[in-house]
Amino acid sequence: MGHTPMGRFGNAEELIGAAVFLASHAASSFVTGTDIRVDGGFLSQTI
């Protein structure tokens, strides 16, 4: 928890935005080969 800027575990509801984005043809039709990290900033603090 000390390495996560949000200071807590995420909730399932917080994945909805990424899921809707990926499911939306209008929003993500040109997106290829990327990682969408929904991790509360964990990766940015652990590099």
CHARMM-style PDB file with segment names, atoms N, HN, CA, C and O in Angstrom:
ATOM      1  N   MET     1       0.814  -1.200   0.000  1.00  0.00      PROA
ATOM      2  CA  MET     1       0.000   0.000   0.000  1.00  0.00      PROA
ATOM      3  C   MET     1       0.855   1.261   0.000  1.00  0.00      PROA
ATOM      4  O   MET     1       0.445   2.298  -0.520  1.00  0.00      PROA
ATOM      5  N   GLY     2       2.031   1.166   0.580  1.00  0.00      PROA
ATOM      6  HN  GLY     2       2.364   0.323   1.003  1.00  0.00      PROA
ATOM      7  CA  GLY     2       2.896   2.333   0.647  1.00  0.00      PROA
ATOM      8  C   GLY     2       3.393   2.806  -0.705  1.00  0.00      PROA
ATOM      9  O   GLY     2       3.813   3.955  -0.842  1.00  0.00      PROA
ATOM     10  N   HSD     3       3.351   1.937  -1.708  1.00  0.00      PROA
ATOM     11  HN  HSD     3       3.009   1.003  -1.596  1.00  0.00      PROA
ATOM     12  CA  HSD     3       3.821   2.310  -3.046  1.00  0.00      PROA
ATOM     13  C   HSD     3       2.693   2.772  -3.957  1.00  0.00      PROA
ATOM     14  O   HSD     3       2.942   3.148  -5.102  1.00  0.00      PROA
ATOM     15  N   THR     4       1.471   2.750  -3.473  1.00  0.00      PROA
ATOM     16  HN  THR     4       1.268   2.444  -2.543  1.00  0.00      PROA
ATOM     17  CA  THR     4       0.327   3.150  -4.291  1.00  0.00      PROA
ATOM     18  C   THR     4      -0.127   4.545  -3.886  1.00  0.00      PROA
ATOM     19  O   THR     4      -0.562   4.742  -2.752  1.00  0.00      PROA
ATOM     20  N   PRO     5      -0.036   5.525  -4.796  1.00  0.00      PROA
ATOM     21  CA  PRO     5      -0.439   6.886  -4.457  1.00  0.00      PROA
ATOM     22  C   PRO     5      -1.871   6.989  -3.927  1.00  0.00      PROA
ATOM     23  O   PRO     5      -2.165   7.864  -3.112  1.00  0.00      PROA
ATOM     24  N   MET     6      -2.751   6.118  -4.376  1.00  0.00      PROA
ATOM     25  HN  MET     6      -2.512   5.408  -5.038  1.00  0.00      PROA
ATOM     26  CA  MET     6      -4.131   6.162  -3.902  1.00  0.00      PROA
ATOM     27  C   MET     6      -4.243   5.626  -2.473  1.00  0.00      PROA
ATOM     28  O   MET     6      -5.217   5.919  -1.780  1.00  0.00      PROA
ATOM     29  N   GLY     7      -3.261   4.848  -2.029  1.00  0.00      PROA
ATOM     30  HN  GLY     7      -2.470   4.609  -2.593  1.00  0.00      PROA
ATOM     31  CA  GLY     7      -3.234   4.363  -0.661  1.00  0.00      PROA
ATOM     32  C   GLY     7      -4.275   3.312  -0.312  1.00  0.00      PROA
ATOM     33  O   GLY     7      -4.591   3.116   0.862  1.00  0.00      PROA
ATOM     34  N   ARG     8      -4.807   2.635  -1.319  1.00  0.00      PROA
ATOM     35  HN  ARG     8      -4.550   2.794  -2.272  1.00  0.00      PROA
ATOM     36  CA  ARG     8      -5.834   1.620  -1.070  1.00  0.00      PROA
ATOM     37  C   ARG     8      -5.920   0.670  -2.254  1.00  0.00      PROA
ATOM     38  O   ARG     8      -5.380   0.942  -3.326  1.00  0.00      PROA
ATOM     39  N   PHE     9      -6.600  -0.440  -2.047  1.00  0.00      PROA
ATOM     40  HN  PHE     9      -7.039  -0.661  -1.176  1.00  0.00      PROA
ATOM     41  CA  PHE     9      -6.901  -1.336  -3.153  1.00  0.00      PROA
ATOM     42  C   PHE     9      -8.019  -0.723  -3.979  1.00  0.00      PROA
ATOM     43  O   PHE     9      -8.828   0.051  -3.467  1.00  0.00      PROA
ATOM     44  N   GLY    10      -8.061  -1.067  -5.241  1.00  0.00      PROA
ATOM     45  HN  GLY    10      -7.404  -1.696  -5.657  1.00  0.00      PROA
ATOM     46  CA  GLY    10      -9.128  -0.587  -6.105  1.00  0.00      PROA
ATOM     47  C   GLY    10     -10.395  -1.395  -5.924  1.00  0.00      PROA
ATOM     48  O   GLY    10     -10.376  -2.504  -5.390  1.00  0.00      PROA
ATOM     49  N   ASN    11     -11.488  -0.824  -6.375  1.00  0.00      PROA
ATOM     50  HN  ASN    11     -11.503   0.077  -6.809  1.00  0.00      PROA
ATOM     51  CA  ASN    11     -12.785  -1.492  -6.355  1.00  0.00      PROA
ATOM     52  C   ASN    11     -13.143  -1.922  -7.767  1.00  0.00      PROA
ATOM     53  O   ASN    11     -12.713  -1.302  -8.740  1.00  0.00      PROA
ATOM     54  N   ALA    12     -13.921  -2.971  -7.878  1.00  0.00      PROA
ATOM     55  HN  ALA    12     -14.271  -3.474  -7.087  1.00  0.00      PROA
ATOM     56  CA  ALA    12     -14.342  -3.465  -9.194  1.00  0.00      PROA
ATOM     57  C   ALA    12     -15.026  -2.364 -10.010  1.00  0.00      PROA
ATOM     58  O   ALA    12     -14.873  -2.313 -11.231  1.00  0.00      PROA
ATOM     59  N   GLU    13     -15.773  -1.491  -9.347  1.00  0.00      PROA
ATOM     60  HN  GLU    13     -15.897  -1.532  -8.356  1.00  0.00      PROA
ATOM     61  CA  GLU    13     -16.479  -0.417 -10.049  1.00  0.00      PROA
ATOM     62  C   GLU    13     -15.513   0.536 -10.751  1.00  0.00      PROA
ATOM     63  O   GLU    13     -15.894   1.206 -11.712  1.00  0.00      PROA
ATOM     64  N   GLU    14     -14.281   0.601 -10.284  1.00  0.00      PROA
ATOM     65  HN  GLU    14     -13.972   0.058  -9.504  1.00  0.00      PROA
ATOM     66  CA  GLU    14     -13.310   1.523 -10.867  1.00  0.00      PROA
ATOM     67  C   GLU    14     -12.721   1.013 -12.181  1.00  0.00      PROA
ATOM     68  O   GLU    14     -11.964   1.727 -12.839  1.00  0.00      PROA
ATOM     69  N   LEU    15     -13.060  -0.200 -12.562  1.00  0.00      PROA
ATOM     70  HN  LEU    15     -13.676  -0.779 -12.028  1.00  0.00      PROA
ATOM     71  CA  LEU    15     -12.635  -0.750 -13.849  1.00  0.00      PROA
ATOM     72  C   LEU    15     -13.618  -0.421 -14.957  1.00  0.00      PROA
ATOM     73  O   LEU    15     -13.323  -0.618 -16.136  1.00  0.00      PROA
ATOM     74  N   ILE    16     -14.779   0.076 -14.583  1.00  0.00      PROA
ATOM     75  HN  ILE    16     -15.018   0.237 -13.626  1.00  0.00      PROA
ATOM     76  CA  ILE    16     -15.846   0.315 -15.555  1.00  0.00      PROA
ATOM     77  C   ILE    16     -15.416   1.276 -16.658  1.00  0.00      PROA
ATOM     78  O   ILE    16     -15.710   1.035 -17.829  1.00  0.00      PROA
ATOM     79  N   GLY    17     -14.732   2.348 -16.310  1.00  0.00      PROA
ATOM     80  HN  GLY    17     -14.493   2.543 -15.359  1.00  0.00      PROA
ATOM     81  CA  GLY    17     -14.325   3.331 -17.326  1.00  0.00      PROA
ATOM     82  C   GLY    17     -13.441   2.718 -18.395  1.00  0.00      PROA
ATOM     83  O   GLY    17     -13.646   2.965 -19.583  1.00  0.00      PROA
ATOM     84  N   ALA    18     -12.462   1.923 -17.991  1.00  0.00      PROA
ATOM     85  HN  ALA    18     -12.296   1.722 -17.026  1.00  0.00      PROA
ATOM     86  CA  ALA    18     -11.579   1.271 -18.964  1.00  0.00      PROA
ATOM     87  C   ALA    18     -12.349   0.258 -19.798  1.00  0.00      PROA
ATOM     88  O   ALA    18     -12.131   0.159 -21.006  1.00  0.00      PROA
ATOM     89  N   ALA    19     -13.246  -0.495 -19.170  1.00  0.00      PROA
ATOM     90  HN  ALA    19     -13.423  -0.415 -18.189  1.00  0.00      PROA
ATOM     91  CA  ALA    19     -14.029  -1.490 -19.896  1.00  0.00      PROA
ATOM     92  C   ALA    19     -14.953  -0.835 -20.920  1.00  0.00      PROA
ATOM     93  O   ALA    19     -15.070  -1.315 -22.047  1.00  0.00      PROA
ATOM     94  N   VAL    20     -15.606   0.254 -20.533  1.00  0.00      PROA
ATOM     95  HN  VAL    20     -15.511   0.643 -19.617  1.00  0.00      PROA
ATOM     96  CA  VAL    20     -16.498   0.964 -21.457  1.00  0.00      PROA
ATOM     97  C   VAL    20     -15.693   1.550 -22.616  1.00  0.00      PROA
ATOM     98  O   VAL    20     -16.124   1.481 -23.767  1.00  0.00      PROA
ATOM     99  N   PHE    21     -14.541   2.118 -22.321  1.00  0.00      PROA
ATOM    100  HN  PHE    21     -14.191   2.174 -21.386  1.00  0.00      PROA
ATOM    101  CA  PHE    21     -13.683   2.663 -23.376  1.00  0.00      PROA
ATOM    102  C   PHE    21     -13.316   1.586 -24.385  1.00  0.00      PROA
ATOM    103  O   PHE    21     -13.447   1.799 -25.591  1.00  0.00      PROA
ATOM    104  N   LEU    22     -12.857   0.429 -23.906  1.00  0.00      PROA
ATOM    105  HN  LEU    22     -12.751   0.256 -22.927  1.00  0.00      PROA
ATOM    106  CA  LEU    22     -12.448  -0.641 -24.813  1.00  0.00      PROA
ATOM    107  C   LEU    22     -13.625  -1.239 -25.577  1.00  0.00      PROA
ATOM    108  O   LEU    22     -13.467  -1.679 -26.716  1.00  0.00      PROA
ATOM    109  N   ALA    23     -14.781  -1.257 -24.966  1.00  0.00      PROA
ATOM    110  HN  ALA    23     -14.909  -0.899 -24.041  1.00  0.00      PROA
ATOM    111  CA  ALA    23     -15.968  -1.818 -25.615  1.00  0.00      PROA
ATOM    112  C   ALA    23     -16.591  -0.849 -26.620  1.00  0.00      PROA
ATOM    113  O   ALA    23     -17.382  -1.263 -27.467  1.00  0.00      PROA
ATOM    114  N   SER    24     -16.247   0.416 -26.532  1.00  0.00      PROA
ATOM    115  HN  SER    24     -15.604   0.751 -25.844  1.00  0.00      PROA
ATOM    116  CA  SER    24     -16.827   1.427 -27.409  1.00  0.00      PROA
ATOM    117  C   SER    24     -16.066   1.501 -28.724  1.00  0.00      PROA
ATOM    118  O   SER    24     -14.897   1.886 -28.757  1.00  0.00      PROA
ATOM    119  N   HSD    25     -16.735   1.133 -29.795  1.00  0.00      PROA
ATOM    120  HN  HSD    25     -17.684   0.820 -29.768  1.00  0.00      PROA
ATOM    121  CA  HSD    25     -16.089   1.202 -31.114  1.00  0.00      PROA
ATOM    122  C   HSD    25     -15.716   2.642 -31.452  1.00  0.00      PROA
ATOM    123  O   HSD    25     -14.652   2.886 -32.021  1.00  0.00      PROA
ATOM    124  N   ALA    26     -16.568   3.587 -31.113  1.00  0.00      PROA
ATOM    125  HN  ALA    26     -17.432   3.388 -30.650  1.00  0.00      PROA
ATOM    126  CA  ALA    26     -16.310   4.992 -31.423  1.00  0.00      PROA
ATOM    127  C   ALA    26     -15.094   5.520 -30.669  1.00  0.00      PROA
ATOM    128  O   ALA    26     -14.337   6.325 -31.212  1.00  0.00      PROA
ATOM    129  N   ALA    27     -14.897   5.082 -29.432  1.00  0.00      PROA
ATOM    130  HN  ALA    27     -15.512   4.428 -28.992  1.00  0.00      PROA
ATOM    131  CA  ALA    27     -13.812   5.613 -28.613  1.00  0.00      PROA
ATOM    132  C   ALA    27     -12.487   4.899 -28.829  1.00  0.00      PROA
ATOM    133  O   ALA    27     -11.428   5.520 -28.740  1.00  0.00      PROA
ATOM    134  N   SER    28     -12.532   3.591 -29.115  1.00  0.00      PROA
ATOM    135  HN  SER    28     -13.392   3.086 -29.188  1.00  0.00      PROA
ATOM    136  CA  SER    28     -11.275   2.836 -29.134  1.00  0.00      PROA
ATOM    137  C   SER    28     -10.985   2.122 -30.447  1.00  0.00      PROA
ATOM    138  O   SER    28     -10.133   1.234 -30.480  1.00  0.00      PROA
ATOM    139  N   SER    29     -11.657   2.476 -31.513  1.00  0.00      PROA
ATOM    140  HN  SER    29     -12.350   3.198 -31.487  1.00  0.00      PROA
ATOM    141  CA  SER    29     -11.488   1.745 -32.770  1.00  0.00      PROA
ATOM    142  C   SER    29     -10.097   1.895 -33.378  1.00  0.00      PROA
ATOM    143  O   SER    29      -9.697   1.059 -34.188  1.00  0.00      PROA
ATOM    144  N   PHE    30      -9.353   2.930 -33.013  1.00  0.00      PROA
ATOM    145  HN  PHE    30      -9.678   3.609 -32.355  1.00  0.00      PROA
ATOM    146  CA  PHE    30      -8.027   3.149 -33.588  1.00  0.00      PROA
ATOM    147  C   PHE    30      -6.915   2.820 -32.596  1.00  0.00      PROA
ATOM    148  O   PHE    30      -5.743   3.067 -32.880  1.00  0.00      PROA
ATOM    149  N   VAL    31      -7.264   2.272 -31.449  1.00  0.00      PROA
ATOM    150  HN  VAL    31      -8.216   2.072 -31.218  1.00  0.00      PROA
ATOM    151  CA  VAL    31      -6.303   1.920 -30.403  1.00  0.00      PROA
ATOM    152  C   VAL    31      -5.780   0.515 -30.669  1.00  0.00      PROA
ATOM    153  O   VAL    31      -6.554  -0.431 -30.810  1.00  0.00      PROA
ATOM    154  N   THR    32      -4.446   0.389 -30.737  1.00  0.00      PROA
ATOM    155  HN  THR    32      -3.816   1.158 -30.622  1.00  0.00      PROA
ATOM    156  CA  THR    32      -3.825  -0.927 -30.914  1.00  0.00      PROA
ATOM    157  C   THR    32      -2.574  -1.006 -30.060  1.00  0.00      PROA
ATOM    158  O   THR    32      -1.872  -0.010 -29.884  1.00  0.00      PROA
ATOM    159  N   GLY    33      -2.299  -2.165 -29.540  1.00  0.00      PROA
ATOM    160  HN  GLY    33      -2.870  -2.974 -29.683  1.00  0.00      PROA
ATOM    161  CA  GLY    33      -1.038  -2.436 -28.862  1.00  0.00      PROA
ATOM    162  C   GLY    33      -0.708  -1.525 -27.692  1.00  0.00      PROA
ATOM    163  O   GLY    33       0.392  -0.976 -27.634  1.00  0.00      PROA
ATOM    164  N   THR    34      -1.615  -1.357 -26.779  1.00  0.00      PROA
ATOM    165  HN  THR    34      -2.508  -1.804 -26.826  1.00  0.00      PROA
ATOM    166  CA  THR    34      -1.333  -0.518 -25.622  1.00  0.00      PROA
ATOM    167  C   THR    34      -1.791  -1.210 -24.343  1.00  0.00      PROA
ATOM    168  O   THR    34      -2.635  -2.105 -24.381  1.00  0.00      PROA
ATOM    169  N   ASP    35      -1.241  -0.799 -23.234  1.00  0.00      PROA
ATOM    170  HN  ASP    35      -0.555  -0.072 -23.203  1.00  0.00      PROA
ATOM    171  CA  ASP    35      -1.671  -1.284 -21.923  1.00  0.00      PROA
ATOM    172  C   ASP    35      -2.470  -0.177 -21.265  1.00  0.00      PROA
ATOM    173  O   ASP    35      -2.050   0.981 -21.252  1.00  0.00      PROA
ATOM    174  N   ILE    36      -3.599  -0.528 -20.729  1.00  0.00      PROA
ATOM    175  HN  ILE    36      -3.940  -1.468 -20.739  1.00  0.00      PROA
ATOM    176  CA  ILE    36      -4.387   0.422 -19.957  1.00  0.00      PROA
ATOM    177  C   ILE    36      -4.313  -0.053 -18.517  1.00  0.00      PROA
ATOM    178  O   ILE    36      -4.961  -1.028 -18.137  1.00  0.00      PROA
ATOM    179  N   ARG    37      -3.526   0.640 -17.733  1.00  0.00      PROA
ATOM    180  HN  ARG    37      -3.001   1.432 -18.042  1.00  0.00      PROA
ATOM    181  CA  ARG    37      -3.319   0.232 -16.343  1.00  0.00      PROA
ATOM    182  C   ARG    37      -4.283   0.973 -15.435  1.00  0.00      PROA
ATOM    183  O   ARG    37      -4.296   2.203 -15.382  1.00  0.00      PROA
ATOM    184  N   VAL    38      -5.072   0.217 -14.736  1.00  0.00      PROA
ATOM    185  HN  VAL    38      -5.062  -0.782 -14.779  1.00  0.00      PROA
ATOM    186  CA  VAL    38      -5.986   0.769 -13.747  1.00  0.00      PROA
ATOM    187  C   VAL    38      -5.449   0.274 -12.410  1.00  0.00      PROA
ATOM    188  O   VAL    38      -5.948  -0.693 -11.835  1.00  0.00      PROA
ATOM    189  N   ASP    39      -4.411   0.971 -11.931  1.00  0.00      PROA
ATOM    190  HN  ASP    39      -4.005   1.757 -12.398  1.00  0.00      PROA
ATOM    191  CA  ASP    39      -3.679   0.474 -10.758  1.00  0.00      PROA
ATOM    192  C   ASP    39      -3.465   1.522  -9.673  1.00  0.00      PROA
ATOM    193  O   ASP    39      -2.637   1.330  -8.782  1.00  0.00      PROA
ATOM    194  N   GLY    40      -4.191   2.609  -9.738  1.00  0.00      PROA
ATOM    195  HN  GLY    40      -4.863   2.765 -10.461  1.00  0.00      PROA
ATOM    196  CA  GLY    40      -4.076   3.641  -8.704  1.00  0.00      PROA
ATOM    197  C   GLY    40      -2.720   4.313  -8.647  1.00  0.00      PROA
ATOM    198  O   GLY    40      -2.370   4.913  -7.630  1.00  0.00      PROA
ATOM    199  N   GLY    41      -1.945   4.222  -9.727  1.00  0.00      PROA
ATOM    200  HN  GLY    41      -2.229   3.735 -10.552  1.00  0.00      PROA
ATOM    201  CA  GLY    41      -0.630   4.841  -9.779  1.00  0.00      PROA
ATOM    202  C   GLY    41       0.495   3.949  -9.267  1.00  0.00      PROA
ATOM    203  O   GLY    41       1.630   4.406  -9.138  1.00  0.00      PROA
ATOM    204  N   PHE    42       0.197   2.684  -8.974  1.00  0.00      PROA
ATOM    205  HN  PHE    42      -0.725   2.313  -9.079  1.00  0.00      PROA
ATOM    206  CA  PHE    42       1.193   1.777  -8.418  1.00  0.00      PROA
ATOM    207  C   PHE    42       2.446   1.691  -9.291  1.00  0.00      PROA
ATOM    208  O   PHE    42       3.563   1.794  -8.784  1.00  0.00      PROA
ATOM    209  N   LEU    43       2.268   1.504 -10.589  1.00  0.00      PROA
ATOM    210  HN  LEU    43       1.360   1.421 -11.002  1.00  0.00      PROA
ATOM    211  CA  LEU    43       3.419   1.344 -11.467  1.00  0.00      PROA
ATOM    212  C   LEU    43       4.292   2.604 -11.498  1.00  0.00      PROA
ATOM    213  O   LEU    43       5.518   2.508 -11.557  1.00  0.00      PROA
ATOM    214  N   SER    44       3.672   3.765 -11.458  1.00  0.00      PROA
ATOM    215  HN  SER    44       2.677   3.843 -11.410  1.00  0.00      PROA
ATOM    216  CA  SER    44       4.464   5.005 -11.515  1.00  0.00      PROA
ATOM    217  C   SER    44       5.325   5.195 -10.279  1.00  0.00      PROA
ATOM    218  O   SER    44       6.317   5.921 -10.330  1.00  0.00      PROA
ATOM    219  N   GLN    45       4.974   4.568  -9.183  1.00  0.00      PROA
ATOM    220  HN  GLN    45       4.168   3.977  -9.142  1.00  0.00      PROA
ATOM    221  CA  GLN    45       5.733   4.719  -7.940  1.00  0.00      PROA
ATOM    222  C   GLN    45       6.763   3.607  -7.720  1.00  0.00      PROA
ATOM    223  O   GLN    45       7.603   3.721  -6.828  1.00  0.00      PROA
ATOM    224  N   THR    46       6.712   2.540  -8.514  1.00  0.00      PROA
ATOM    225  HN  THR    46       6.030   2.447  -9.239  1.00  0.00      PROA
ATOM    226  CA  THR    46       7.580   1.402  -8.281  1.00  0.00      PROA
ATOM    227  C   THR    46       8.683   1.239  -9.305  1.00  0.00      PROA
ATOM    228  O   THR    46       9.447   0.276  -9.243  1.00  0.00      PROA
ATOM    229  N   ILE    47       8.777   2.151 -10.232  1.00  0.00      PROA
ATOM    230  HN  ILE    47       8.156   2.933 -10.282  1.00  0.00      PROA
ATOM    231  CA  ILE    47       9.824   2.046 -11.259  1.00  0.00      PROA
ATOM    232  C   ILE    47      11.147   2.503 -10.681  1.00  0.00      PROA
ATOM    233  OT1 ILE    47      12.161   2.495 -11.378  1.00  0.00      PROA
TER     234      ILE     47
END
